[in-house]
Amino acid sequence: INDSVAKFKQTLKENPRFLQDKVKHYFKENTHRLTLSMSPDEVYLEKQAKAEEEKLQKKIHALSDSDKKDIYEKGLELLAAQSKTQDASCLPALKVSDIEPTIPVTPVQISTAVGVPVQYCEQPTNGLVYFRAMCSLNTLPEDLRLYVPLFCSVVTKMGCGGLDYRQQSQQMELRTGGMSVSTQVVPDSTQLDMYEQGVLLSSSCLERNLPHMFHLWSDIFNNPHFDEVERLRVLVMMSAQELANGISYSGHMYAMTRAGRHLTPAGDLNETLGGMEQVKFMKRVAELSDLSQVIRTLVRIKKHLLNPDNMRCAINTTPQKMSDTAAQLESFMKDVADNRKERKPVRRAHKWVTDGKKMEQNFQPCQMKTFFQLPFPVHFISESIRTVPFSHHDYASLCILARMMTAKFLHGEIREKGGAYGGGARMGGGIQTLQTLSAFRRGVDWAKSGQFTQQDIDEAKLSVFSAVDSPVAPGVTDEMKQNHRERLFAVTHQSLVEVAERYLGVGQRTCGVAILGPENEAIKKDPSWIVKYPVCR
């Protein structure tokens, strides 16, 4: 790419209006264009269902008895083929013995910049500098929590310092590889009811643009333009619409988040910050005619979050650039020092904070079944089960079991035989999630009966190791990762059967269930379900 960049720079030198000429030629004066307008039909789904039924009946009436018999027999053949164990021995495959037994240790240097903890990591970044900062939510009052995702969404898009939002956007694109702010909830690796909460600031830039990147962050910390009401209104409307539209594309994620809400404190916070509760909240905010209270709330959140006293940082860059980067970070911390103001962690009778993590002392996990009636043609279904944290000796077995249940049972039952879009099991944050209820019940029985081979176990291990060797959540040390790796190697047929019986059997588990989808009369009549109505119209 460097040759192309050099050629582009030379072309710009020879013709400073090169880009303008291209825009003029290909866009402004290009007569070959299509303008497409789409408008919604309120009875579209009813029309579609009626057309499908009419087409089906027409095809059925055209069938002779021999045609029907032929279809039935082909169906039996398909079921037999789907139920048959496939011989995968002819396929090339890794062996578990091919996996490295130890993890490579990543050397990091821990230091401080104006009192803020910093982790420096030298890497071959090809001339880039990566900056991340975690800002704790522990001092944030409870009534501001719901607004945090909105704060993250708008804080880099409102304008800052001497720049309006357009100029800010231009500078971010010119000087950086992107600047983002996002919510972060990290379950503790040793206790299910403890977690770390915060917002993650993330950006990268070329080495020569480092001062510009930190200057942009300084302006965001010191002078964000939250008072630009019309800009805020546009961003609120966009955010609310994106969340509502996203349900149909990520319905399974919303179902999983909701199902885990009442199982762990971290699950509860995830639902607040990124689940159906957040979608409903943003819909209400988008309907407000006066945003002055929202602006005041964003200012309050900024005082708690963009505060060096609540931060820790990480820098990744080349060894040659590390000292200069450290100096620039130090300068940035001095620029935002006025934001320091001691704010005590929010304490209540049932909460305490240790090492930046929050523990819910009186949290009681409970069973909860929630159905969201939404105008979709499909159901998104999730059942989540409270299990164990990352460092527990059973966690590795549950990871292997989840992967094996997905590949060797649930995929076949749900996707191949059932014709659904897909389904599976996953392990994370002390919660095991499964995405179809009746098939899951049969999957648990399958796991408890031990109807799987050593090859099935090895394939699941290989699949899990591919994820284990990818980046992990903060707070997990190299020693903890190595212990987890060794436990994965040690998983046996017996340990898988034991964890299936211990955590997944009826009577042993605490679980939450969530379904998003079209109206269901059986659920409506069942008092064990909480039914909620559309939030995305």
MOBELHU-V449590 format. One line per field, one symbol per residue. psi: psi as a letter, one per 40 degrees, with the letter a starting at -180 (. if undefined). burial: 1 if it has 16 or more other ideal C-beta (glycine too) atoms within 10 Angstrom, else 0. Layout:
psi = ???
burial = ???
This chain:
psi = ddddddddddddddgefdddddddddcdehegihhhhhiihdfddddddddddddddddddehiddddddddddddddddddehhihedeiiiiideehhdiihhhhihhaihfehhhhhhhigefeihhhihhhiedehideeddeddddddedeeeiibehiddddddddddeieihihiihhhiiedhdeiihiaihhhiiiideedddddddddddddgigeegdddddddddddddddddedddfdddddddddededidddddddddeadddddddddddehdheddddddddddddddghddeiiihhhaiddeddddddddddddddedeehhhhiihhideiihhfeihhgdehhiihhhhhhhifieihhhhhihhbiideieedddddddddddddedddddddddeeidiiaiihhfehhhifhddddddddddddeffiidddddddddddddddeiiiiiehiddddddddddddehidddddddddddeihddihiihhhhaihhddddeheeihhiihef.
burial = 000000000000000000000000000000000000000000000000000000000000000000000000000000000000000000000000001000000000000011010101010000011111111111110001111111111111111110101001001100111010101111111001111111111111100011001111111111011101001100110011001100110011011111111111111111111111111111101100001001001101110111110111111111001100110111011011001100101100001010011111001010011111110100111111111111010111111111111111111111100001001111111111111100110011011100010001111111111001000000100000100110110010001110110111000011111111100000100000100100110
